[in-house]
């Protein structure tokens, strides 16, 4: 995305944010929240996996409106036990300003508490450098600003689960390249997973070349398929 200017975000159907740079919506027009829950926590089997983990780590390509993070945080709060911690690291080249973020997330009143906490921590008008914030005692957001390939190559973290959520592969192929997905694989713990709404054959092949075992799963709503997979233990 380059620096997002105000005229590069337009609004469809009231409050549906659309990037003119990539020619794509920030989330599903059918039901963005339901798709997020199905694809990312669901595709990574998080409810089962994080139950026994004292320190679970998720990373994401493409923060966008923060909907994935907020949904994950809400689910985590509902099921975690005392002493558990989750770190959510997201790589984003073009963060939205707070006003745009708030308008986009106003579509989801069931996330009101989580949205308010994110907006309270959001720099005005938007993050120009990395943002690391404890949204509560057990959940930390790490927002890494810059080109994903560059930032990921220099990042020394390891991940239990990946959310691959760049704009559509046909619109933003760099976020689905063999080089970037190889870095994703390298930063994944053995037995770690990924999930994505994308189902294009060339994306599946790039993930397999990187080293992941890949499976096709039912997509959400009218999307027939999605992809999920594992780094072999």
Number of C-alpha atoms within 10 A of each C-alpha: 16 9 11 16 11 10 9 15 19 15 14 11 7 10 14 19 24 17 17 14 16 15 14 16 19 24 21 16 13 12 11 18 19 13 20 24 17 20 27 26 23 15 25 24 17 19 15 10 12 19 14 12 14 13 14 19 21 24 27 25 23 23 26 24 21 19 23 24 25 21 20 21 22 14 15 21 13 9 10 18 14 8 10 17 19 22 18 21 24 24 24 22 21 20 25 23 19 20 12 19 21 16 15 21 20 14 15 12 10 12 17 14 11 18 20 13 13 20 15 12 14 17 14 12 12 15 17 14 12 13 16 14 14 12 15 12 11 18 18 18 22 16 23 24 19 19 15 21 18 10 15 19 13 9 11 8 13 17 23 23 29 30 27 24 24 23 24 19 17 11 13 16 12 16 22 24 17 18 14 20 23 19 16 25 24 18 20 25 18 15 13 22 26 31 27 21 26 23 20 14 10 13 19 22 14 18 26 20 15 20 18 25 16 18 15 14 17 15 19 20 13 8 13 11 17 21 24 28 25 25 21 13 7
